[in-house]
Amino acid sequence: MIQKSLFKRVLSTICVASMLMLSGCEDYPGYISDAVISPDGSYQAEVVQISYGATGGESCIYLERADNGDFPVSGDQTTENSLRIDETQSGWSTEYSIEWISEDTFTVISGTRYFNYYRVTLNDSGYGLTRGLELDEDKCVFSERIITGNTIEIPVRIYVQNHIGDTVYFTAKAYVTTGGYPLSYINATTDRDSKSGELLKLGPYEEGYFDIVLTGEKDSDVNFKEDVDDVYVHITRIGEE
């Protein structure tokens, strides 16, 4: 679990609210595109779009404390009562699904075809966040890459943990630099275990090793550059069909 510590002492609910009021400073204004109120009406989880103008923007989940029982609505700007959940940041206009599962905990699913899952819990220190699918970078072992013409293959053993109480199917991806200016890259991906040939999946709360071969293809006018040392995993389906 990622623990966001925002206080120097044990907090009461009133102190948590005070913290939220101090956390709303942004270089660019954010506008709410969707919002879901907690079961007891104390908080609101919001999907926020932040535009950088012509250079693009980003999306993120914010947490809002009720101001005299009222919350901003879709189309409103975030307020000084809002807290940004940094770990949920994604590209401009990302789709999110929010569900409160208790008075102090909500889940977030971001993306569509490939997506991420987060469980956010309010606590006396601010909030804690658990990723639904987590790759242990310290246990990843890369083998020598294989380049054949415009195709690259990257054998790697990965260790993945499923923190969701359901079966999870997933894909693995790495960014392979191909040079050029501005810097360009391709995606090397796979959704299958290289030994068994089966789809990558973990049962509820399972974890384990997978042997995979990430595969990508470049254009003929560029070259593969430095070795890859980072792998990312994304959920493709939760639950059996």
N, C-alpha and C positions, 0 to 999 in steps of 0.2 A: 504494500500500500504506500502511496505517496502521501506524506503528511505535510500539509501547508501550515506552518506555525506562524501565526500573525499576532501573537500576544506574548507578553513577558510574565503573565501571572494567570492563575486560574480565573476563568471568566464565568459570570452569570449570563443568563439570556440577555439582560440589558447591555452587558459589555459587548456581547457579540453584535448586537444591533449598532452600538457605537462604532465598532470596527468597520462595519459595512458603510457607515456614513463617511468614513475617511478614505475609502478605497475607490472612489469614482473618477479620479483624475485621468483624462485621456488626451493624447496629442491630437487625435482625430475623434470627432463625435461618433457615437454608435447609435444605431436606430433599431428598435425592437421589431422583429418580423414574426415572432410567435412567443407565447408565454403560457406557463402552467403554474397555478397557485397550489401551494402545499395543502394537505388535508385540513390543518387547523387554521389556515388563512394567514399564517405569520410571515411566510416567504413566498416569493415567486421566482421560478427558474425561467430564464429568458434566452431566446435565440437572438443574437445581436449581429447586425451587419455593419461593418466599419469600412467606409470608402476612403481610398487615398486619391480620389479623383481619377485622372487619366492613367495613373500608374497601377490601378487595380484596387484591391482591398482584401479583407479577411472576414471570417465569421468566428464567433466564439459564444460560449455559454456564460451568462452572468447570473448572479443571485441578487435578488432585490428584497429589502425589508419593507414591510407595509408602512406607509406614511399616513398616520391617522386613519388606518384601515383601508387606504386606497393604494392602487398600484398603477403605474403607467400601462398603456395598452399598445397594441400593435400600431406601428407608425410613429410612436413617441420616441424621444431621445432618452438614453439612459440617464439616471439621476445620480446625485451625490450619495444616495443610499445603496448603490450597486457595488457588487464585488465581482471581479472578473475571475473565471475559472480558467487559468492560463493553459492547463493541460489539454483543454478541448479545442484550442485554436485550430482553424483549418482555413482553406481557401475561400475566396469570395463566393457568397451565395450557396455555401454547403447546406445540404438538407440535414436537419436534426430531428430526432424523436425523443421527447422527454416524458418520463413517467415517475411520479412520486410513489414510492413503495412503502413509505412510512412518513411520520410527521417530520423526520429529520434526514431522510435519505431519498435520493432520486437517481434514476438511471438515465443515461444519455446514449443514443445511438447516432453516429454521424456518418454521412455518406449513403450511397445507394448500392451499387454493384459490389464495391469493396468498402467495408465500413469498420469503424472502431466502436467499442463499447466501454463506457465508464460508469462506475458507481460512486456517487458523491455523498458523503455523510458529514453533516454539521456536528461539531464537537466543541469542547471547551477551549481548544487551541485554535479554532478557525474551521477548517474542513480537512477531511481525508479523502483521497481519491484512489480507487482501485481500477486498474485496466482489466477489461474482460479477458483479453488475450495478451500475454506478456512473453517476450523473448529474452532469455538470459544471455546477454552479450558475452559474459565471462566464460560461458560454456560453448561458444561457437568455435568451430575449428575449420579453417579454410584449407583446401588442397590447391595445388597449382592449376591455374586456369588453362583451358584448352581453346586455341583459336584456329578455326578452319575457315579460310576465306573471310567472309563477312560475318560469320557466326562465332559467338563466344559461349563457352560452357564453363561454369564455375561450380565445382563440387564443394559442398560445405555440410558439416554436421551442425544442426541447430538444436537447442533445448527450449521448449515452449511450455508455458503454464496456462491452463484454462481456469479462470476464476469465476466462471458462470455455471450455474446449476443446470446446464443443458449441454447437449453435444454441440460442438463448434467445428465447422469446416473452415479452412483458411488457405490463403495463398502466401507465398514468400516472394520478396522482391529485393533487388539491389539496383543501384544507379551506377552505370558504367560510363565513365567519361570518355568522350570521343574527340576531345579537343575543339579547335576552332575558336573564333571570336565573334560574338560572345560565346562563352564556354557551353558546349553541348554535351548531351548524354543520352543514353538509351536505357530502357528498362530490361533487366534480365529477370525472368520470373519462372515460377513453377507452382503447380497446385498438387503435385504428386510426390510420394516417397520414391526415391530412385531404386530402392531395393525391392520393395513389394509391388510397386506400380499403382498402389492404391491412393485415393484422394487423401490429402492431409487433413486429419481430423483428430480431435480429442474429446473424450467423454466428459461428463460433468465433473468439474474440479480435478481433472486428470492433468498430468504433466509428463514429459518424456522427450527422448531424443528422436530426431528424424534425420535421415541421410537424403539430401536433395541435390539436384543439379540445376542451378539457375541458368537459363538459356536466353540469349538475346541476339539480335541481328542489326548490324549497322549499315549505313549507306556506303557505297564503294569508294566515295571520295574523301572519307575520313578514316582515322586510325583509332584503335583502342589505346587508351592511355594507361594511367596508373592502376595498380591492383585494387580490387574492391575489398574493403574491410568492414562494411556495415550491411546488415540484412534487416529488412522490415517485414512484419507479418500483418496481414489484414484479414478480417473475417469475411467470408463469402456467404455463409449461411449459419443460422442458429437453429438447432433442432433438426430432426429427421424429416424427410419429405413424407 
